Amino acid sequence: MQGLKFFIINLASAKERREYISRLCRKYQLDYEIIEAVNGRELSGEEIERVSDAKRSHQLLGRTLTQGEIGCALSHKKAFERMFALGLEECVILEDDAWFDERLGYLLSLRNKLPKDLEVLLLGHYRQVYLDDGFRVESPFSRRFDLNLDSTFHLKRLVGGGFGTHALYWKLKGAKKMFRHLEKIFVPYDHSTSDDKVVNVYALYPVVVETDSIFGRETSVQETNANRTKKRPKWRKYLKRFKKEILFLIPSFKGLRDYA
């Protein structure tokens, strides 16, 4: 991955995670730099009011953002600031619970095949992942677009969001757009990274970065979703996958949004 910089978001207090992700980056000879995450729990009420809007969040979500969600978005903003300071045209931002192997390097070696209008690529994403057994419900995608990068990896466009901010490949244009968008934080960060009204997003299938389950019951940059760790019978998980297919079936055949 010659010339490609990796920024790793990590809370200063999460030393075990820092050691874990640093070992992984060294194993695959990544040019990486640790970005100290913003701890949302340490933000003052005044700081939270300055960077977010509780009323607007409640209108959009039916609730206000957690301090962890605010901290997550601010942490990624810090990575963008470092990207800009170094004058980079592209970078990868990983969170400290990311897991990957040699496929990540191979996939990124194909980035000359990426569409010219791509602004961010989701290297890892999901509709839901159950951390008790790793069962995946994949992000819903458009059936009107499928770009083969090789015999294994495809690029797709999302129709119902792709959750997770643990692995993002950014082009400079997209990073600048997202940085401006985060001037005020209204929704969880992954709602924005998977929204083509915010940035021109593509999603990789199959994913090459997942979140390591050894950290599934801890909290770090983002707060763990209790629904992902709760044990459920397998049939309910398959039902969730089936419901997702039905819910997004019609949207998946609609024409793609023209992107300026």
C-alpha positions in Angstrom: 0.0 0.0 0.0 2.7 2.3 -1.1 2.0 6.0 -0.3 -1.3 5.3 1.5 -1.6 6.7 5.0 -3.8 5.0 7.7 -5.2 7.0 10.6 -6.1 4.9 13.7 -8.7 6.4 16.1 -8.0 5.3 19.7 -8.9 6.6 23.1 -5.8 7.4 25.2 -7.2 5.2 28.0 -7.8 2.2 25.6 -4.2 0.9 25.8 -5.1 -2.7 25.1 -6.8 -1.7 21.9 -3.9 0.5 20.9 -1.5 -2.4 21.3 -3.8 -4.7 19.4 -4.3 -2.4 16.3 -0.6 -1.4 16.3 0.4 -5.0 16.1 -2.0 -5.6 13.3 -0.8 -2.6 11.3 2.8 -3.5 11.8 2.1 -7.1 10.7 0.8 -5.8 7.3 3.4 -3.0 7.1 0.9 -0.2 7.1 2.0 3.4 7.3 -0.2 4.3 10.3 -0.6 7.1 12.8 -2.6 7.0 16.0 -5.2 9.8 16.3 -6.3 10.3 19.9 -10.0 10.0 20.1 -12.3 12.5 21.6 -13.9 11.0 24.7 -17.5 12.1 24.5 -18.1 11.5 28.2 -15.5 14.2 29.0 -17.2 16.9 26.9 -18.8 19.7 28.9 -22.4 20.7 28.3 -21.2 23.8 26.6 -19.0 21.9 24.2 -21.9 19.5 23.4 -24.2 22.3 22.7 -21.6 24.0 20.5 -21.0 20.9 18.2 -24.5 19.4 18.2 -28.2 20.3 18.2 -30.4 18.2 20.5 -33.6 19.6 19.1 -32.7 18.7 15.6 -31.4 15.3 16.6 -34.7 14.6 18.3 -36.6 15.6 15.1 -34.5 13.3 12.9 -34.0 10.4 15.3 -36.7 10.6 17.9 -33.9 10.9 20.5 -30.8 13.0 21.3 -27.3 11.8 20.5 -25.3 10.0 23.1 -22.0 11.6 24.2 -20.2 8.5 22.7 -21.8 9.2 19.3 -20.7 12.9 19.5 -17.2 11.8 20.5 -17.1 9.4 17.5 -17.9 12.1 15.0 -15.4 14.6 16.6 -12.7 11.9 16.5 -13.1 11.4 12.8 -12.9 15.2 12.3 -9.5 15.1 14.0 -8.4 12.5 11.5 -9.5 14.7 8.7 -7.6 17.7 10.1 -4.5 15.5 10.1 -5.1 14.4 6.6 -5.5 18.1 5.5 -2.3 19.1 7.4 -0.3 16.5 5.6 -1.7 17.5 2.2 -3.0 14.0 1.4 -5.2 13.2 -1.6 -6.4 10.0 0.0 -6.3 8.0 3.3 -7.9 5.2 5.3 -9.4 5.9 8.7 -9.7 2.8 11.0 -11.1 2.5 14.5 -9.1 0.6 17.0 -11.3 -2.5 17.1 -10.9 -3.1 13.3 -9.8 -6.5 12.2 -8.3 -7.2 8.8 -5.9 -9.5 7.0 -3.9 -9.5 3.8 -7.1 -9.0 1.7 -7.1 -5.3 2.8 -3.8 -4.6 1.1 -4.8 -6.5 -2.0 -8.1 -4.6 -2.2 -6.5 -1.2 -1.9 -4.0 -2.2 -4.6 -7.0 -2.1 -6.9 -8.0 1.4 -6.1 -7.0 2.6 -9.5 -10.2 0.8 -10.7 -12.4 2.8 -8.4 -14.9 5.2 -10.0 -13.6 8.7 -10.6 -16.5 10.2 -8.7 -16.0 8.1 -5.6 -15.5 10.2 -2.4 -15.7 7.5 0.3 -15.6 3.7 0.2 -17.0 1.7 3.1 -14.4 -1.1 3.6 -16.5 -2.5 6.4 -20.2 -2.0 7.0 -23.3 -3.9 8.0 -27.0 -3.6 8.6 -26.6 -5.6 11.8 -23.9 -7.9 13.3 -24.7 -10.1 16.3 -21.6 -10.2 18.4 -22.6 -13.3 20.2 -21.9 -15.4 17.1 -20.9 -13.0 14.3 -24.2 -13.5 12.3 -24.4 -10.8 9.7 -27.3 -8.9 8.2 -25.7 -7.1 5.2 -26.3 -3.5 4.2 -29.1 -3.2 1.6 -27.8 -2.3 -1.9 -29.1 -1.2 -5.3 -29.6 -3.9 -7.9 -29.0 -1.3 -10.5 -25.3 -1.0 -9.9 -22.6 -3.6 -9.5 -19.0 -2.9 -10.4 -16.6 -5.9 -10.4 -13.1 -5.0 -9.1 -12.0 -8.6 -9.7 -13.6 -12.0 -9.4 -14.3 -11.5 -5.7 -14.8 -7.9 -4.8 -17.7 -5.7 -6.0 -18.6 -2.1 -5.5 -22.3 -1.4 -4.8 -24.5 1.6 -4.0 -26.5 1.6 -0.8 -30.2 2.0 -0.6 -30.8 1.8 3.2 -27.6 2.8 4.9 -24.5 0.9 5.9 -23.6 1.0 9.6 -20.2 1.1 11.1 -17.4 3.6 10.9 -14.5 1.2 11.6 -13.0 1.3 8.1 -13.3 4.1 5.6 -11.2 4.9 2.5 -11.5 8.6 1.8 -10.6 10.8 -1.2 -9.8 14.4 -0.3 -12.9 15.8 -1.9 -15.2 13.6 0.2 -13.2 14.3 3.4 -13.6 18.0 2.9 -17.4 17.6 2.3 -17.7 15.5 5.4 -15.7 17.8 7.5 -18.0 20.7 6.6 -21.0 18.5 7.2 -19.9 17.8 10.8 -19.8 21.4 11.7 -23.0 20.5 13.6 -23.7 16.9 14.5 -27.3 15.8 14.2 -27.2 12.1 13.7 -24.8 9.2 14.4 -21.7 9.4 12.2 -22.4 6.3 10.2 -25.8 7.8 9.2 -23.8 10.4 7.4 -21.0 8.2 5.9 -23.7 6.0 4.2 -25.8 8.9 3.0 -25.2 9.9 -0.7 -26.9 13.3 0.0 -23.8 14.1 2.1 -21.0 12.4 0.2 -20.7 10.1 -2.8 -20.4 6.8 -1.1 -19.7 3.3 -2.5 -19.7 0.1 -0.4 -17.5 -2.9 -0.8 -18.9 -6.4 -1.0 -17.7 -8.6 0.6 -16.2 -6.4 3.3 -12.4 -6.7 4.1 -12.6 -5.1 7.5 -14.7 -6.2 10.4 -14.8 -5.3 14.1 -12.9 -7.7 16.3 -15.3 -9.6 18.6 -12.8 -9.6 21.5 -13.8 -6.0 22.0 -17.5 -6.6 21.6 -18.5 -6.1 25.2 -16.4 -3.0 25.8 -16.9 0.6 24.8 -14.3 2.8 23.1 -14.8 5.4 20.3 -18.5 4.4 20.0 -20.8 2.9 22.6 -21.6 -0.7 22.1 -25.2 -1.5 21.0 -26.6 -3.9 23.6 -28.9 -5.4 20.9 -25.7 -6.7 19.1 -24.4 -8.6 22.1 -27.7 -10.0 23.4 -28.0 -13.7 22.6 -30.9 -14.6 20.2 -32.0 -17.8 18.6 -30.7 -18.4 15.1 -34.2 -18.4 13.5 -34.8 -14.8 14.7 -31.6 -13.7 13.1 -32.6 -15.3 9.8 -36.0 -13.6 10.1 -34.3 -10.3 10.6 -32.3 -10.9 7.4 -35.4 -11.9 5.5 -37.3 -8.8 6.7 -34.5 -6.6 5.5 -34.6 -8.1 2.0 -38.4 -7.5 1.8 -38.2 -4.0 3.2 -35.6 -2.9 0.7 -36.7 -5.0 -2.3 -38.5 -2.2 -4.1 -35.9 0.5 -3.3 -33.2 -1.7 -4.6 -34.7 -1.7 -8.1 -35.2 2.1 -8.3 -33.0 4.3 -10.4 -29.9 5.6 -8.8 -29.7 9.2 -7.7 -27.8 11.5 -10.0 -24.8 12.7 -8.1 -23.3 16.1 -8.8 
